[in-house]
Amino acid sequence: MKDLLVTTHTPVLGSGQAVRTYGVARALAAHGGLTLLYARFGAAEPDAAFRSIPGVELVEVTPSRGLRRALAYGRARLAGTPGGFARGVSSELASEASRLAAEPGRGRVIADGPIAATALAGLGRRRPVIYNAHNLESSFRHDLQGHGLGGRRALRSFERRLLEVAAESWMVSEADIAAARDLCPAARLRYVPNVVDVAAIEPVSARAREPRAVFVASFAYEPNRNGLRFLLEEVFPRVWDRLPDARLALVGGGLPGPPSADPRVEAVGFVADLTTAYTSARCALVPLLQGGGTPLKFIEALAYGLPVIATPRAAAGLDVRDGENCLLADGGEDFATAIIRVLEDGSPELGMRGRELALQRYSIEALSELLAT
């Protein structure tokens, strides 16, 4: 049986959402192949990573513009879909998904994210459709966007409907499962964690020459910008009091300008290959103070075998243990102390155990076994 995965973006590895989509696609394709249907948006064509998935069939639709797009938006808004999601709904995507779902030998149909789930609502009334959630959106997004109480109610109501109509909802963490169950007690929920291609990552083999910490993130995402502010204002002034030569490398796009005039803060920007970024650092930082789901860059850093220092909020969705496979620190002083410890003394055993955890729990192979049925 060949599963059908429906997404609203051209499949390219350029964001955390795309990495989750890639992991799910790889895991599904290992069981009888996969049809990956996508709306052309964000890139002209799929990248090599998606095209090279064994057993994948890529099918593109081009969303309409003008009146037909306006009608799709209006129908979604009337159904209670928030405007930011309704703008991405494509009637062409829904029509093609219905056609492909009816093909002989079709297995599961999976809507990738809330916009795809909204587009496939009509199909879901005729056959089971699974909702692959990237986050429990209502747990944090309303705070970031400043919508207040009314915005939160609208978002919760929208997300409750997604959970109610889905044949099953795949959640990224046990914390999201608990919150989803509170939101919609009747929802059928399954733990489907974020994963990375651990087998393709060569672990760091030697301690970096310079005392550098690396923060890899998309800085277009507000929780990451807030985490950076936390590092610059509350953490690294304390680190520099003890280690004046310590450096902070910021790797990823989305920075509107130089984040600091201090030359010890290195704004690297987006890089296609993160190997150098990780091998030139002694530790990786995940300083999130808000946000949902599980940070894929946390899992990626574990896979590289680099000691990871994170806030408890960042680790909330992962099966990690403080002092065993990462260091958890809450507040500027404790976070700085953890960074100083690793930059001074190194923690190779911490990195090694982190990679072992990534292989066992957060690899594509582990997810493939989980999604076998």
C-alpha positions in Angstrom: 0.0 0.0 0.0 1.4 3.3 -1.1 0.8 6.2 1.4 0.0 9.8 0.3 1.6 12.7 2.0 0.2 16.1 1.2 2.1 19.3 2.0 1.6 23.0 1.1 5.3 23.9 0.2 7.7 22.8 -2.4 9.8 20.1 -0.5 13.2 21.6 0.1 15.3 21.4 3.2 15.3 25.0 4.4 13.4 25.0 7.7 12.5 23.0 10.7 9.1 22.3 9.2 10.7 20.9 6.0 13.1 18.7 8.1 10.1 17.1 9.9 8.4 16.6 6.5 11.5 15.0 5.1 11.9 12.6 8.1 8.2 11.6 7.9 8.5 11.1 4.1 11.6 9.0 4.4 10.0 6.8 7.1 6.8 6.3 5.1 8.6 5.6 1.8 10.4 2.7 3.4 7.0 0.8 3.5 5.7 0.3 0.0 6.7 3.7 -1.4 5.2 7.1 -1.0 3.4 9.7 -3.2 4.4 13.2 -2.0 1.9 15.8 -3.3 2.9 19.4 -2.9 1.7 22.9 -3.8 4.4 24.8 -5.6 5.3 27.5 -3.1 8.6 28.8 -1.7 10.9 27.1 -4.3 10.7 26.3 -8.0 11.3 22.5 -7.5 12.1 19.9 -4.9 15.7 19.7 -3.8 18.0 16.7 -4.2 17.3 15.4 -0.7 13.6 14.9 -1.4 14.1 13.7 -5.0 16.5 11.0 -3.8 14.2 9.4 -1.3 14.0 5.8 -2.3 10.4 4.9 -3.4 9.1 8.5 -3.5 6.8 9.8 -6.3 6.7 13.6 -6.4 3.5 15.3 -7.7 3.2 19.0 -8.0 0.2 21.3 -8.3 0.3 25.0 -8.9 -2.1 27.0 -6.7 -4.4 29.4 -8.6 -4.5 33.1 -8.1 -7.2 35.7 -8.4 -10.9 34.8 -7.9 -10.5 31.1 -7.4 -7.8 31.6 -4.7 -10.0 34.3 -3.1 -13.0 31.9 -3.0 -10.8 29.2 -1.3 -9.7 31.8 1.3 -13.2 32.9 1.9 -14.5 29.4 2.4 -11.7 28.6 4.9 -12.4 31.8 6.8 -16.1 31.1 7.0 -15.2 27.6 8.4 -13.2 29.4 11.2 -9.7 29.1 9.8 -7.4 31.9 11.1 -6.4 34.3 8.3 -2.7 33.3 8.3 -3.6 29.7 7.6 -6.5 30.4 5.3 -4.2 32.3 2.9 -2.4 29.0 2.2 -5.4 26.9 1.4 -5.4 25.7 -2.3 -8.4 24.2 -4.0 -6.1 22.6 -6.6 -4.2 20.8 -3.8 -7.5 19.5 -2.4 -8.7 18.3 -5.8 -5.5 16.5 -6.7 -5.3 14.9 -3.2 -8.9 13.5 -3.7 -7.9 12.1 -7.1 -4.7 10.4 -5.8 -6.4 9.1 -2.6 -8.9 7.2 -4.9 -6.2 5.3 -6.8 -6.0 1.5 -6.3 -3.5 0.4 -3.7 -3.6 3.7 -1.9 -2.6 3.4 1.8 -2.8 6.2 4.4 -3.4 9.8 3.5 -1.5 12.3 5.7 -2.0 16.1 5.7 1.3 17.7 6.6 0.5 20.7 8.9 -2.6 22.7 9.6 -3.0 24.3 6.2 -2.9 21.0 4.4 -5.3 19.6 7.0 -7.7 22.5 6.3 -7.4 21.9 2.5 -8.2 18.2 3.0 -11.2 18.7 5.3 -13.6 17.7 2.5 -11.7 14.5 1.7 -11.6 13.7 5.4 -15.4 13.4 5.4 -15.2 10.6 2.8 -12.2 8.7 4.0 -9.7 8.7 6.9 -7.1 11.5 6.8 -4.2 11.7 9.3 -3.0 15.1 10.5 0.7 15.4 10.9 1.1 18.3 13.4 4.4 20.2 13.5 3.5 21.9 16.7 0.4 22.3 18.9 -0.1 25.8 17.4 -2.5 27.1 20.1 0.0 26.4 22.9 2.3 29.3 21.9 1.6 31.0 18.6 -1.0 33.4 19.9 1.5 34.8 22.4 4.1 35.4 19.8 1.7 37.2 17.4 0.1 39.3 20.2 -3.5 38.3 19.4 -4.6 38.3 23.0 -7.4 36.3 24.5 -9.7 36.5 21.5 -6.9 35.3 19.2 -6.1 32.4 21.5 -9.7 31.3 21.6 -10.0 31.4 17.8 -6.8 29.5 17.4 -7.8 26.9 20.0 -11.2 26.5 18.3 -9.6 26.0 14.9 -7.1 23.5 16.2 -9.7 21.6 18.1 -11.6 21.0 14.9 -8.5 19.7 13.2 -8.0 17.2 16.0 -11.7 16.2 16.0 -12.0 15.4 12.3 -8.6 13.7 11.9 -8.5 9.9 11.8 -5.3 10.3 13.8 -3.1 13.2 14.8 0.7 12.8 14.9 2.2 14.9 17.6 5.9 15.7 18.1 6.1 15.3 21.8 4.4 13.8 24.8 3.9 17.3 26.1 2.0 18.2 22.9 0.0 15.0 23.3 -1.1 16.0 26.8 -2.0 19.5 25.7 -3.9 18.2 22.7 -5.8 15.8 24.9 -6.8 18.7 27.1 -7.9 20.7 24.1 -9.8 17.8 22.5 -10.4 14.7 24.7 -11.8 12.7 21.9 -8.8 13.2 19.6 -6.9 10.1 18.4 -3.3 10.9 19.1 0.0 9.3 18.3 3.6 10.2 19.2 5.6 10.8 16.1 8.8 12.6 17.1 10.9 14.9 15.0 13.9 13.1 13.6 17.1 13.8 11.6 19.2 11.6 9.3 21.6 10.6 12.1 23.3 7.9 9.9 24.3 10.6 7.4 26.0 12.8 10.1 29.6 12.2 10.9 30.1 12.9 14.6 32.6 15.4 15.9 35.8 13.6 16.6 38.1 16.2 18.2 37.8 19.1 20.6 37.7 22.4 18.8 40.8 24.6 19.1 38.9 27.8 20.1 36.5 28.2 23.0 33.4 28.6 20.8 29.7 27.9 21.4 27.4 27.7 18.4 23.7 28.6 18.2 22.2 27.1 15.0 18.7 28.4 14.2 16.4 30.3 11.8 16.5 33.8 13.3 13.3 34.7 11.3 11.5 32.6 14.0 10.6 34.8 17.0 11.4 32.3 19.8 15.0 32.0 18.3 15.4 35.7 18.3 14.2 35.9 21.9 16.7 33.1 22.7 19.5 35.1 21.1 18.6 38.1 23.1 18.8 36.0 26.3 22.3 34.9 25.3 23.5 38.4 24.5 22.0 40.1 27.5 22.0 37.6 30.3 24.4 34.8 29.5 27.5 35.8 27.6 28.4 38.9 29.7 28.8 36.3 32.6 30.7 33.9 30.3 33.1 36.7 29.3 33.8 37.7 32.9 35.4 34.2 33.3 36.4 33.4 29.7 37.1 36.7 27.8 38.2 34.8 24.7 35.0 32.8 24.4 33.1 33.2 21.1 29.5 32.8 20.1 28.8 31.7 16.5 25.3 32.3 15.1 24.5 30.1 12.2 21.3 30.5 10.2 19.4 33.0 8.2 16.9 35.6 9.3 19.2 38.1 11.2 18.1 41.6 10.1 21.6 43.0 10.8 24.6 42.5 13.0 23.3 41.3 16.4 26.2 42.7 18.4 29.1 45.1 17.9 31.2 42.7 19.9 33.6 40.9 17.6 33.3 37.8 19.7 29.8 37.3 18.4 30.2 35.8 15.0 27.2 36.2 12.6 27.9 33.3 10.2 24.5 33.4 8.4 23.0 30.5 6.5 25.2 27.7 5.4 24.3 24.6 3.4 26.6 22.2 5.2 26.6 22.5 9.0 29.6 20.2 9.5 32.1 23.0 9.9 29.8 25.0 12.2 29.6 22.1 14.6 33.2 20.9 14.4 34.6 24.4 15.1 32.6 24.6 18.3 33.0 23.0 21.7 29.3 23.0 22.5 25.9 23.7 20.9 23.3 26.0 22.6 19.5 25.7 22.4 18.4 28.7 24.5 14.6 28.7 23.8 12.3 30.3 26.3 9.1 29.8 24.4 7.8 27.9 21.4 6.2 24.5 20.8 7.1 21.0 19.6 10.7 19.9 19.8 13.6 21.9 18.3 15.1 19.9 15.4 18.4 21.7 15.9 18.6 20.2 19.4 18.3 16.7 17.9 20.8 17.6 15.1 23.4 18.8 17.6 23.0 15.6 19.6 23.5 13.7 16.3 26.8 15.5 15.7 28.0 14.3 19.1 28.5 17.8 20.4 27.7 18.6 24.0 24.4 20.4 24.1 23.4 23.1 26.6 19.7 23.9 26.6 16.9 25.5 28.6 14.3 23.2 30.1 11.7 24.6 27.7 13.8 23.5 24.7 14.1 20.0 26.2 10.5 19.6 27.2 9.6 17.5 24.2 12.7 15.2 24.2 13.6 12.2 26.2 16.9 13.8 27.5 18.4 13.7 31.0 20.3 16.6 32.5 24.0 15.5 33.0 23.5 12.3 31.0 23.1 13.3 27.4 22.9 17.1 27.6 23.1 19.9 30.2 19.9 21.8 31.1 20.1 25.3 32.6 17.4 27.7 33.5 18.3 31.4 33.9 21.2 33.5 32.8 23.6 32.6 35.6 23.1 28.8 35.4 23.3 28.8 31.6 26.5 30.8 31.7 28.0 28.4 34.3 27.2 25.4 32.1 28.8 27.0 29.0 31.9 27.9 31.0 32.2 24.3 32.3 32.1 22.8 28.8 34.3 25.5 27.1 36.9 25.0 29.8 36.9 21.3 30.4 35.1 19.7 27.5 32.5 17.0 27.9 33.1 14.3 25.2 31.2 11.6 27.1 28.2 13.9 27.2 28.3 14.3 23.4 28.8 10.6 22.9 25.7 9.7 25.0 23.7 12.4 23.2 24.5 10.8 19.8 23.5 7.4 21.1 20.2 8.8 22.2 19.7 10.4 18.8 20.3 7.1 17.0 18.0 5.2 19.3 15.1 7.6 19.5 15.4 10.4 16.9 16.7 8.8 13.7 14.8 8.1 10.5 15.3 4.4 11.0 13.6 4.6 14.5 10.7 6.6 13.0 10.4 4.1 10.1 9.9 1.3 12.6 7.3 3.4 14.5 5.3 4.2 11.4 5.4 0.6 10.0 1.7 0.2 11.1 
